[in-house]
Structures are given as C-alpha cells and as structure tokens.
Amino acid sequence: MSEQVHTELSSLWQAQTVNDIDLAAVKQGFMSQRKKQRLYMAVDIGAFIPALFLLYHFWSELSFTVKAVNLTVGVIALPLLIYQLWLRRVAAFSRNVSTLDHLDVLTKQIKNNVRIAIITKHSTWISMVLVMLTMALQYVVDDVSTSKLSFMFGVLAATAFIMGVWYIWAAKREQRFRRQLDGLKIMRSSQY
C-alpha cells in the first residue's frame, strides 16, 4: 500500500505545472531599472544644485525668516538626498552576469523604490507644513505688505496643488512598486 501511495504522490508531483521564469523579461527589467536609477540620480543631484545657486544668488534679498527656514530645509534635505542616492545605487551600479543575480538586484531595487516612493509621498505634506510655517513666521516676524500677503497666498495655493498631485503620483508609484515586488517574490518562489 505504501508503494501505491508513493507512486500516486510521485505522479501528482510530476503533474504539477511549473511557472517558467521569463529570463529575457528579468534581464530587460534589470537593465531598465539600471538606466532609470542613473537618470533619477542625475535628476536628484541636478535639482539640488540650482536650489543652492538660487539661495546664494538671492541671499541678500531674503528676509531673516526665509533664510532660517531655507537653511533648516537644506540641512534636512542634504542627508535625505544622500539616502535616496544610496537607495538608488543597487541597480544603478550593479554589474551582475547571471539571471539569478538580475532577479536579486531587481528585487532589492524595487524594495528601495517602495522606500523612495514613501519618502516622496510624505515629503509632500511636510513641504506644505514648511511653506505654511514660513508664511506664518514671515507674517508674524517680518513686516508683510498686503500685496506681498496676496502673493504669499498665491504661492500657498500653487504649492498645495502641486503637492497634492505629487502625493497622488507618489502613492500610485508606491502601490505599483509593491505589486511588482509581489510579482518578483512569486517568480522567485516558483524557482524552487
């Protein structure tokens, strides 16, 4: 009887369908992530440099309040920039040859992409708080004219719109990366 059970289990085991890994798709996904991460690194650095230049160029025209807030934001933004560059390094500078390595690196990078999307999503509401704080401090500390006050509300409205769109975009990216990560985990588990 045990021989019959063994034969039935063996037959059942052999009849299972196996999900083949699409090697070309894994390699293409890896190469695409490498190009994207390098581009994003350039954009991240490229966005920070003009901000520093503008601060330097208009420094004498800024009020003490705006200077203080911008310095605070810069002190917070620089380590965050370094952290995001560190998260992007996995795919950007990886030099793997085997498909298994491609799958590993792609999985690590997608995990990091989820982290980056979360940072991006939360940076939107933090930016709104900082803009409102700056405006409130300017109103209380600095002598703000009516025309400047109306300009400040225009900036607040534009910032709120941009940050709202940015939040939705980041939230959708986070969801997409989580789905990709789940797919990679399934692909990885079907390998064994």
Secondary structure, DSSP 8 states (H G I E B T S, - for coil): -HHHHHHHHHHHHHHS------HHHHHHHHHHHHHHHHHHHHHHHHHHHHHHHHHHHHGGGS-HHHHHHHHHHHHHHHHHHHHHHHHHHHHHT----SHHHHHHHHHHHHHHHHHHHHHHHHHHHHHHHHHHHHHHHHHHHS---HHHHHHHHHHHHHHHHHHHHHHHHHHHHHHHHHHHHHHHHHHHHTT-
